[in-house]
Amino acid sequence: MKLISTIFCNLILINAAINTENGYCVSKDSCEETKNTLSDKKWLFYDVNPPEGFNLRRDVYMRFAILLSNEQKRGKLQEFGLVLPPWYKLYHWKTTKKREPIPWGNFFDIESLKSFAPVVELYEIFEKSLKKQLIIDTIYVLQNYENPFENDLFEDKWEVQEECPYVPQYWGYGNITANEIICVKFQGKISMLPELFQLHRNDKFIMVAQGEIPLHDNYGDRTYWKCRKSMKFNKKLTEIAFNYVKEKLNCDTELCKNYLGVHWRRQDFAKYRSKDVPTTSGTVKQIQNIMQNKLPHVQTVFIATDASAKEREILQNNLETLGYNVHYYVPNIAEVTEFDDGTIAILEQIICSHAAFFVGTHESTFTFRIQEERELLGFPSDTTFNRLCPDKGNCEKPSRWTVVN
Ligand SMILES: *[C@@H]1O[C@H](CO)[C@@H](O)[C@H](O)[C@H]1NC(C)=O
């Protein structure tokens, strides 16, 4: 009986395939449902300017997820799903061996993302494809205005341009293409984007390139935090980090009391933003200061960093001389081959999120994401919004983006 119904369903599927104008099967569960949703469903793809890193991209995701969620609550864009752009050749992920685009599920809990917005992985769209190529109807390539303050006013506006420099990467896939590219100068809130989609009302596969250009409508409001909360890392990563905290740092609760978390950003920050970050010896002094003043009974420091092996060693030796236990996340042999840089960075973030006290790097999105996580966990904000200061000169306090429930 099971066999017969499978064959029967397959037959209908073939029928559905024949009847399909754009060649996509949207649901594998029900053939009838497939027929219906096929004609209705639309997909919103987006991409981000290649140099932008993982943690800024997480914020761009939130803008798109919030856009769709808000619109759908108002009865608009009902037929749309948001396609999660695979992670491909990220600038900071230097040692990443896997050159294949990485799906979001490798890092995030997809069910949790879905609880906030109708998201789907790109490979799921591929799986539903009955053709050899995925054809996007229109790509809207966004560009900044040359002068954002034209007439001394920052206005929300957009206008179609003749042309623009743009080489589509399609997240590293060679079998995706587009029918049309429209260049648009864009400035302002992301809720203005659906106006663009009116240019081609019947498109089913829409893509926004340079998706970092539109801004949040309301940064830090209740919806923002609801979306942020749904951006959970997947169970596997959460477990690995939790085990590390338990075994190496001797803490088995969420709000640990026995270690300091530090995000010590070096590399490009040390080179180009030396006015904002300390030297290695300045870092030692500041860590010592925090330990003495904020955590007098604590001996353990966990450091998340992109510093070179040499710099790590110097910092570690100096802190150990002062009597502290210093930890970096060092992947074991099995993990080295399995994990890419992105995975290790996430583990470091989770570990910093649970620290008794956290100090980060000025204007680093890696630091921002840790601060948000700590707000969600319920740490007092004083233990979270702290930064390493430059050795000399001004040290502006970090903005406090506190959670809104
Ligand atoms: C495009 O290529 C990828 C990787 O080679 C493959 O997994 C995917 O199924 C292909 N997509 C289509 C629509 O054939």
The ligand as an ORCA input file, in Angstrom:
! r2SCAN-3c Opt
* xyz 0 1
  C      23.645     24.100     -8.707
  O      24.875     23.567     -8.285
  C      24.899     23.079     -6.954
  C      26.320     22.718     -6.582
  O      26.970     22.095     -7.590
  C      23.908     21.928     -6.802
  O      23.916     21.423     -5.503
  C      22.525     22.452     -7.169
  O      21.578     21.419     -7.098
  C      22.528     23.063     -8.564
  N      21.243     23.729     -8.786
  C      20.415     23.397     -9.756
  C      19.199     24.231     -9.896
  O      20.640     22.484    -10.484
*
